[in-house]
């Protein structure tokens, strides 16, 4: 059977533990790909649901075979204390090697309902933030690994209202912002 949604042994989002929906723990991720203009270049995007911490990786096309190793490589950049629990994808065939992703990372993989992008809304929002640096009409093959790392660093060091104006990096590292000291003159 051909077409989207034909992912062998696909685990539906309905089977995902309820705690993932609450965004109360670090280590529950959303994953997607960002495609360049005219299919030129692909970026893998991963974002933690609680901390909003983002991992990006440049792909050599939209091929499932490279995704497990790229995800594992991305997760190696995380602080040692960060553990993973789950990752939720859309139904793109590039994620069809989800069982291999689980073996390499220990993360249980789930798939959103087809055409329900809001089930991975944080990832869709994050992709929009990436597009501020890599516009939709861009040829993504023109961006180097260093360029993609720069975008990742910018997103992870950007204060977010939803995080109490802390950055995703501060939150994932468990850092607190210093309290402002009121000066009385």
Buried (B, 14 or more C-beta within 10 A) or exposed (E): EEEEEEBEEBBEBEEBEEEBEEBEBBBBBBBBBBBBEEEEBBBBBBBBBBBBBBBBBBBEEBEBEBBBBBBBEBBEEBEEEBEBBBBBBBBBBBBBBBBBBBEBBEBBBBBBBEEEEEBBEBBBEBBEBBBEBBEEEBEBEEBEEEBBBBBBEBBBEBEBEEBEEBBBBBBBBEEEEEEEEEEEE
